[in-house]
Amino acid sequence: MSLLASPAELADALRKEACRSSLRARNGVQYVAGQRPPRIGQTPRDLVWRQDKVRLWRYRSGQVRHRPPVLLFPGLVGRSYVLDLLPGSSLVAGLRGAGFDVFLADWGEPDALEASNTFETYALDYLPRVIAAAREEAEAHELHLLAYCMGAMFALALLASDRCPPVRSAVMLAPPVDFGAMSALMAPLRAGALDPGELIDEQGLVPAEVIRRFFQIRRPASEVTQYVSLWQNLWNERALEAHGAMARWLRDHLPFPGVAFRQMVRTFLRENALAADTLRLHGQRVSLRDIRVPILSVIAERDDIVPPAASRPLAEVLASGIHTEAAIPAGHLGLVAGRVAAAETMPAITRWLAEHSDR
């Protein structure tokens, strides 16, 4: 407040701060006591297909204006509710509201039975089956794909393979392509100073706690910053709910199948197979230059998990004329959840998908 504020303005500011302090006290007690769980995954949905741990959900709508349907899916580390995190900033709800028929694939939480799953298990086995199930459920010949982070790697591999089902177009959110540009925290694994086997437990999985600590170490002061932000916004109901939802997802990691983890380190981190165009799956060469469907690459400019430099080489690897790029001023999570996602990511995606859809 200005030093030249009038007595009336000063009194009004003091009243507002007193009110906010009262709200902070009430909301803080409820937050600490766990009485304010965030309303994640609120968009109504139906389970339409399942196999092993994999689930396919459909978000039905009577206002579908665009065809074909859109299939969303994340990678293996974060839980899929990030794509329907909160009312008002949900990619699922945004696409549904824009007139699309929306499906979401959830890979499930792996246990010892999934420890031997490989990259191919998800990219070339489960993903084609999920696409077939969604096409059958929607009575659609083809789909749009919308893949987040590691999910984009699955999508790119499938689109480049001889198993590719009918796909109209694909949106890649923060796609990891050039692993040479990934976080420096991966350097010990990349250089071979750390054996990936040291991170795998007796069940054959990389524990969720190990993954959580990796993300925590990359920004050691992040929890302090989050608590400062929480205190500043503790009086604001919407901001408090958004903080709770994002904090929950950031802590809510999944175990990683050990065989797939070793493969990821060898093939992508050390050999950099996507950027070098040397990828082999099931012993066969898979080249991203063979992809023929239009691709929209959505890059988070402040991403410290998949930096822009790790995503931008996708344009160089793909065949000419099929790639479009959209840069969003957000971080890795902010790209798909929050105010920037609602204001910038969602309009960019829906406009592009509409241009590649039938009315």
VEXKOLMAR-702858 format. One record per residue (C-alpha): residue number from 0; z, y, x. Coordinates in steps of 0.001 Angstrom, whole numbers. Each point is the difference from the previous one (the first is absolute). Layout:
% residues N
+-----+---------+---------+---------+
|  nr |      c3 |      c2 |      c1 |
+-----+---------+---------+---------+
| NUM |       Z |       Y |       X |
...
+-----+---------+---------+---------+
% end
This chain:
% residues 359
+-----+---------+---------+---------+
|  nr |      c3 |      c2 |      c1 |
+-----+---------+---------+---------+
|   0 |       0 |       0 |       0 |
|   1 |    -772 |    3522 |    1165 |
|   2 |    2883 |    2075 |    1395 |
|   3 |   -1131 |    2732 |   -2403 |
|   4 |     598 |   -2154 |   -3087 |
|   5 |    1669 |    1739 |   -2904 |
|   6 |    3437 |   -1087 |   -1263 |
|   7 |   -1662 |   -1592 |   -3036 |
|   8 |   -2400 |   -1994 |    2196 |
|   9 |    2873 |   -1071 |    2238 |
|  10 |    2072 |   -1132 |   -2980 |
|  11 |   -2962 |   -1949 |   -1403 |
|  12 |    -569 |   -1730 |    3362 |
|  13 |    3694 |    -923 |     207 |
|  14 |    -110 |   -1454 |   -3528 |
|  15 |   -3049 |   -2101 |     879 |
|  16 |    1617 |   -1309 |    3187 |
|  17 |    3216 |    -827 |   -1866 |
|  18 |   -2021 |   -1913 |   -2580 |
|  19 |   -1892 |   -1858 |    2730 |
|  20 |    3241 |    -845 |    1796 |
|  21 |    1376 |   -1478 |   -3206 |
|  22 |   -3171 |   -2065 |    -472 |
|  23 |     137 |   -1115 |    3651 |
|  24 |    3548 |   -1244 |    -470 |
|  25 |    -814 |   -1919 |   -3180 |
|  26 |   -3322 |   -1428 |    1216 |
|  27 |    1420 |    -805 |    3439 |
|  28 |    2781 |   -2165 |   -1453 |
|  29 |   -2483 |   -1793 |   -2264 |
|  30 |   -2463 |    -495 |    2878 |
|  31 |    2620 |   -1457 |    2341 |
|  32 |    1335 |   -2242 |   -2780 |
|  33 |   -3508 |   -1346 |    -644 |
|  34 |     -49 |    1372 |   -3546 |
|  35 |   -3365 |    1742 |     443 |
|  36 |   -2507 |   -2726 |     878 |
|  37 |   -3551 |    1394 |     260 |
|  38 |   -2446 |    -876 |   -2791 |
|  39 |   -2544 |   -1774 |    2182 |
|  40 |   -2951 |   -1915 |   -1431 |
|  41 |     191 |    1514 |   -3476 |
|  42 |   -3641 |    -419 |   -1056 |
|  43 |    -211 |   -2827 |   -2612 |
|  44 |   -1733 |   -3121 |    1315 |
|  45 |    -751 |   -3654 |    -716 |
|  46 |      -9 |   -2947 |    2384 |
|  47 |   -3488 |   -1494 |    -356 |
|  48 |    -248 |   -2436 |    2943 |
|  49 |    2164 |   -1622 |    2656 |
|  50 |    -348 |   -2417 |    2881 |
|  51 |    2778 |    -896 |    2430 |
|  52 |    1815 |    3294 |     598 |
|  53 |   -3005 |    2179 |    -898 |
|  54 |      19 |    1876 |   -3313 |
|  55 |   -2716 |    1974 |   -1794 |
|  56 |    1089 |    2709 |   -2439 |
|  57 |   -2093 |    1888 |   -2528 |
|  58 |     861 |    3485 |   -1271 |
|  59 |   -1663 |     -39 |   -3397 |
|  60 |   -1373 |    3147 |   -1572 |
|  61 |   -1863 |     835 |   -3175 |
|  62 |   -1647 |    2966 |    1713 |
|  63 |   -2277 |   -1694 |    2546 |
|  64 |   -2960 |    2294 |     721 |
|  65 |   -1260 |   -1378 |    3324 |
|  66 |   -1243 |   -3400 |    1087 |
|  67 |     468 |   -2120 |    2027 |
|  68 |    3788 |    -473 |     254 |
|  69 |    2044 |     973 |    3075 |
|  70 |    2055 |   -2553 |    1952 |
|  71 |    2825 |    1448 |    2133 |
|  72 |    1903 |   -1851 |    2719 |
|  73 |    2204 |     832 |    3008 |
|  74 |     583 |   -1937 |    3213 |
|  75 |    2754 |   -2478 |     790 |
|  76 |    2809 |    2233 |    1280 |
|  77 |     737 |    2370 |   -2898 |
|  78 |     591 |    -919 |   -3613 |
|  79 |   -2782 |     656 |   -2470 |
|  80 |    2017 |    2315 |   -2261 |
|  81 |    -843 |    2811 |    2443 |
|  82 |   -3297 |     260 |   -1898 |
|  83 |    1937 |     621 |   -3239 |
|  84 |    3034 |    1663 |    1522 |
|  85 |     961 |    2744 |   -2444 |
|  86 |   -1239 |    1512 |   -3251 |
|  87 |   -2081 |    3035 |     867 |
|  88 |    -998 |   -1204 |    3463 |
|  89 |   -1230 |   -3535 |    -594 |
|  90 |   -3449 |   -1105 |    1159 |
|  91 |      12 |   -2684 |   -2677 |
|  92 |     861 |    2463 |   -2768 |
|  93 |   -2418 |    2592 |    1369 |
|  94 |   -2930 |   -2405 |     -16 |
|  95 |     946 |   -1270 |   -3444 |
|  96 |     244 |    3564 |   -1300 |
|  97 |   -3415 |     804 |    1513 |
|  98 |   -1567 |   -2726 |   -2143 |
|  99 |     -91 |   -3014 |    2318 |
| 100 |     962 |   -3582 |    -782 |
| 101 |    2645 |    -644 |    2689 |
| 102 |    1183 |   -3215 |    1689 |
| 103 |    2594 |    -421 |    2774 |
| 104 |     352 |   -2968 |    2363 |
| 105 |    3458 |    -800 |    1408 |
| 106 |     128 |   -2455 |    2930 |
| 107 |    3626 |    -911 |    -696 |
| 108 |    2936 |    -520 |    2337 |
| 109 |    -745 |   -2736 |    2559 |
| 110 |    2451 |   -2713 |     940 |
| 111 |    -251 |   -3049 |    2263 |
| 112 |   -2822 |   -1393 |   -2164 |
| 113 |   -2183 |    3004 |     899 |
| 114 |     952 |     135 |    3689 |
| 115 |   -3293 |   -1635 |    1003 |
| 116 |   -2147 |    2408 |   -2029 |
| 117 |   -2676 |    1724 |    2060 |
| 118 |   -1924 |    3255 |    -357 |
| 119 |   -2790 |   -2095 |   -1543 |
| 120 |    2436 |   -1398 |   -2583 |
| 121 |     267 |    3446 |   -1564 |
| 122 |   -3395 |    1554 |     805 |
| 123 |   -2304 |   -2980 |    -599 |
| 124 |    2018 |   -2292 |   -2275 |
| 125 |    2407 |    1849 |   -2305 |
| 126 |   -1963 |    3258 |    -282 |
| 127 |   -3252 |   -1602 |   -1257 |
| 128 |    2033 |   -2001 |   -2541 |
| 129 |    1793 |    3129 |   -1170 |
| 130 |   -3347 |    1787 |    -388 |
| 131 |   -1431 |   -2932 |   -1959 |
| 132 |    3052 |     -51 |   -2289 |
| 133 |    -230 |    3754 |    -647 |
| 134 |   -3729 |    -212 |    -710 |
| 135 |     571 |   -2829 |   -2461 |
| 136 |    2914 |    1753 |   -1689 |
| 137 |   -1984 |    3246 |    -389 |
| 138 |   -3321 |   -1741 |    -728 |
| 139 |   -1506 |    2043 |    2822 |
| 140 |   -2738 |   -1000 |    2431 |
| 141 |    1488 |    2035 |    2879 |
| 142 |    2984 |    2138 |     994 |
| 143 |     995 |    3072 |    1963 |
| 144 |    2564 |    -771 |    2724 |
| 145 |    2797 |    2371 |    1002 |
| 146 |    1933 |   -1250 |    3026 |
| 147 |    2961 |    1568 |    1818 |
| 148 |     711 |    -299 |    3742 |
| 149 |    -138 |   -3681 |    1058 |
| 150 |   -1544 |    -758 |   -3378 |
| 151 |   -3015 |    2014 |    1180 |
| 152 |    -362 |   -2436 |    2910 |
| 153 |    -131 |   -2887 |   -2500 |
| 154 |   -2596 |    1838 |   -2071 |
| 155 |   -2210 |     878 |    2975 |
| 156 |      83 |   -3565 |    1305 |
| 157 |    -927 |   -1432 |   -3398 |
| 158 |   -2787 |    2538 |    -612 |
| 159 |   -1504 |    -861 |    3388 |
| 160 |     210 |   -3771 |    -484 |
| 161 |   -2298 |   -2494 |   -1666 |
| 162 |    2718 |    -549 |   -2646 |
| 163 |    -295 |    3514 |   -1401 |
| 164 |      51 |     -19 |   -3833 |
| 165 |   -1758 |    2685 |   -2075 |
| 166 |    1600 |    3362 |     870 |
| 167 |   -1364 |    3380 |   -1131 |
| 168 |    1892 |    2175 |    2502 |
| 169 |    3225 |     134 |    2005 |
| 170 |    2628 |    2643 |     723 |
| 171 |    1948 |    -446 |    3247 |
| 172 |    3337 |    1848 |     167 |
| 173 |    1205 |     507 |    3590 |
| 174 |   -2126 |   -2869 |    1367 |
| 175 |    1136 |   -1278 |    3436 |
| 176 |   -3192 |    -449 |    2035 |
| 177 |     531 |    1131 |    3603 |
| 178 |    3290 |   -1559 |    1099 |
| 179 |    -263 |    1779 |    3329 |
| 180 |     984 |    3149 |   -1894 |
| 181 |    2974 |   -1527 |   -1800 |
| 182 |    3645 |     877 |     644 |
| 183 |    1290 |    -199 |    3592 |
| 184 |    2745 |   -2284 |   -1306 |
| 185 |   -2625 |   -2745 |     -77 |
| 186 |    -661 |     376 |    3728 |
| 187 |    2335 |   -2860 |    1109 |
| 188 |   -1779 |   -2429 |   -2350 |
| 189 |   -3421 |    1350 |     966 |
| 190 |     671 |    -317 |    3726 |
| 191 |    1598 |   -3438 |    -267 |
| 192 |    3408 |    1215 |    1166 |
| 193 |    1431 |   -1273 |   -3292 |
| 194 |    -922 |   -3447 |   -1305 |
| 195 |    -505 |      75 |   -3792 |
| 196 |    1830 |   -3331 |    -160 |
| 197 |    3209 |    1798 |     945 |
| 198 |     -80 |    1774 |   -3361 |
| 199 |    -524 |   -3142 |   -2117 |
| 200 |    3045 |   -1751 |   -1483 |
| 201 |     734 |   -3684 |    -633 |
| 202 |   -1875 |     118 |   -3318 |
| 203 |   -3154 |    1073 |    1803 |
| 204 |     173 |    3573 |   -1340 |
| 205 |     458 |    3444 |    1464 |
| 206 |    3146 |    1046 |   -1936 |
| 207 |    -169 |    3032 |   -2254 |
| 208 |    2869 |    1569 |    1957 |
| 209 |   -2037 |    -107 |    3220 |
| 210 |   -2850 |    1817 |   -1722 |
| 211 |    2387 |    2546 |   -1498 |
| 212 |    1455 |     746 |    3434 |
| 213 |   -3472 |     484 |    1454 |
| 214 |    -757 |    2726 |   -2523 |
| 215 |    3468 |    1481 |     495 |
| 216 |    -344 |     154 |    3813 |
| 217 |   -3305 |    1852 |    -172 |
| 218 |    1885 |    2969 |   -1498 |
| 219 |    3683 |    -409 |     938 |
| 220 |    1059 |    3283 |   -1631 |
| 221 |   -1814 |    -693 |   -3269 |
| 222 |    3117 |   -1167 |   -1863 |
| 223 |    1855 |    3193 |     950 |
| 224 |   -2952 |    2071 |   -1194 |
| 225 |    -123 |   -1960 |   -3239 |
| 226 |    3692 |     614 |    -685 |
| 227 |    -376 |    3733 |     672 |
| 228 |   -2917 |      82 |   -2433 |
| 229 |    2035 |   -2030 |   -2487 |
| 230 |    2883 |    2465 |     131 |
| 231 |   -2309 |    2985 |    -426 |
| 232 |   -1596 |   -1549 |   -3083 |
| 233 |    2990 |   -1833 |   -1454 |
| 234 |     100 |    2457 |   -2890 |
| 235 |   -3665 |    -672 |    -904 |
| 236 |    -379 |   -3061 |   -2238 |
| 237 |   -3677 |    -615 |     761 |
| 238 |     372 |     542 |    3730 |
| 239 |    3027 |   -2316 |      56 |
| 240 |   -1907 |   -2753 |   -1764 |
| 241 |   -2981 |     395 |    2329 |
| 242 |    2273 |    -170 |    3039 |
| 243 |    1691 |   -3142 |   -1339 |
| 244 |   -3303 |   -1736 |    -708 |
| 245 |   -1511 |     771 |    3389 |
| 246 |    3207 |    -875 |    1848 |
| 247 |     159 |   -3326 |   -1794 |
| 248 |   -3596 |    -921 |     889 |
| 249 |     510 |    1032 |    3629 |
| 250 |    2951 |   -2413 |     241 |
| 251 |   -1528 |   -2759 |   -2111 |
| 252 |   -2161 |   -1885 |    2505 |
| 253 |   -1294 |   -3550 |    -227 |
| 254 |     109 |   -2836 |    2543 |
| 255 |   -3283 |    -606 |    1825 |
| 256 |   -1544 |   -3489 |     397 |
| 257 |     390 |    -941 |    3660 |
| 258 |   -3460 |   -1510 |     539 |
| 259 |   -1689 |    3065 |   -1520 |
| 260 |    2201 |    2245 |    2158 |
| 261 |   -1057 |   -1746 |    3212 |
| 262 |   -3614 |     271 |   -1146 |
| 263 |     358 |    3718 |    -776 |
| 264 |    1425 |     667 |    3474 |
| 265 |   -2687 |   -2011 |    1786 |
| 266 |   -3084 |     880 |   -2046 |
| 267 |     615 |    3563 |   -1091 |
| 268 |    2629 |    1499 |    2293 |
| 269 |   -1130 |   -1500 |    3323 |
| 270 |   -3705 |    -698 |    -593 |
| 271 |    -493 |    2962 |   -2381 |
| 272 |   -2523 |   -2149 |   -1833 |
| 273 |    -823 |    2406 |   -2843 |
| 274 |    -787 |    3011 |    2176 |
| 275 |   -1759 |   -2162 |    2612 |
| 276 |   -1949 |   -1832 |   -2728 |
| 277 |     990 |   -3386 |    1430 |
| 278 |    1923 |   -1434 |   -2951 |
| 279 |    -152 |   -3762 |    -529 |
| 280 |    1554 |   -1686 |   -3035 |
| 281 |      25 |   -3765 |    -446 |
| 282 |   -1963 |     -92 |    3249 |
| 283 |   -2884 |    2046 |   -1403 |
| 284 |   -1075 |    3516 |     967 |
| 285 |     807 |    2622 |   -2633 |
| 286 |   -1548 |    3432 |     579 |
| 287 |     890 |    3075 |   -2017 |
| 288 |   -3604 |    1125 |     529 |
| 289 |    -970 |   -2619 |   -2583 |
| 290 |    1893 |    1818 |   -2762 |
| 291 |   -2424 |    1442 |   -2536 |
| 292 |    2248 |    1492 |   -2709 |
| 293 |     979 |    3705 |      15 |
| 294 |    3326 |     661 |    1721 |
| 295 |    2363 |    2946 |    -502 |
| 296 |    2493 |     296 |    2870 |
| 297 |    3060 |    2073 |    -932 |
| 298 |    1883 |    1181 |    3083 |
| 299 |    3513 |    1457 |     157 |
| 300 |    -112 |    2865 |    2485 |
| 301 |    3743 |    -206 |     801 |
| 302 |     180 |   -3786 |     138 |
| 303 |    2088 |   -1332 |    2896 |
| 304 |    -387 |   -3663 |   -1011 |
| 305 |   -3801 |     -96 |    -249 |
| 306 |    -992 |    3254 |    1744 |
| 307 |   -3313 |    1620 |    -957 |
| 308 |   -1408 |   -1059 |    3380 |
| 309 |     589 |   -3631 |   -1005 |
| 310 |   -1923 |     372 |   -3280 |
| 311 |   -2910 |    2287 |     877 |
| 312 |   -1920 |   -2558 |    2134 |
| 313 |    -800 |   -1852 |   -3241 |
| 314 |   -2907 |    2416 |    -468 |
| 315 |   -1429 |   -1060 |    3361 |
| 316 |     336 |   -3733 |    -627 |
| 317 |   -1543 |     -55 |   -3487 |
| 318 |   -3720 |     157 |    -639 |
| 319 |   -1278 |    3530 |    -452 |
| 320 |    -100 |    1601 |   -3409 |
| 321 |    2766 |   -1948 |   -1751 |
| 322 |    3126 |    1811 |    1266 |
| 323 |    1758 |    3045 |   -1468 |
| 324 |    3228 |    1457 |    1367 |
| 325 |    2732 |    1991 |   -1745 |
| 326 |    2830 |    1524 |    2072 |
| 327 |    3295 |     643 |   -1809 |
| 328 |    2851 |    2156 |    1434 |
| 329 |    2632 |   -2719 |    -352 |
| 330 |    1877 |   -2708 |    1839 |
| 331 |    -382 |   -3737 |    -454 |
| 332 |    2159 |    -248 |   -3127 |
| 333 |    -866 |    3462 |   -1283 |
| 334 |   -3630 |   -1066 |    -134 |
| 335 |     730 |   -2314 |   -2953 |
| 336 |    3228 |    1377 |   -1510 |
| 337 |    1360 |    3475 |    -646 |
| 338 |   -1341 |    3443 |    -772 |
| 339 |   -2838 |      -8 |    2534 |
| 340 |   -1151 |   -3424 |   -1199 |
| 341 |    -122 |    1280 |   -3586 |
| 342 |   -1630 |    3326 |     907 |
| 343 |   -2515 |   -1099 |    2641 |
| 344 |    -257 |   -3746 |     603 |
| 345 |    -432 |    -987 |   -3634 |
| 346 |   -2680 |    2602 |    -876 |
| 347 |   -2000 |    -898 |    3128 |
| 348 |      89 |   -3703 |    -892 |
| 349 |    -744 |     347 |   -3711 |
| 350 |   -2916 |    2379 |     601 |
| 351 |   -1568 |   -2351 |    2534 |
| 352 |     553 |   -3112 |   -2116 |
| 353 |   -1431 |    1735 |   -3060 |
| 354 |   -3141 |     828 |    1974 |
| 355 |    -386 |   -3717 |     776 |
| 356 |     783 |   -1226 |   -3516 |
| 357 |   -1723 |    -437 |   -3325 |
| 358 |    1168 |    1963 |   -3015 |
+-----+---------+---------+---------+
% end
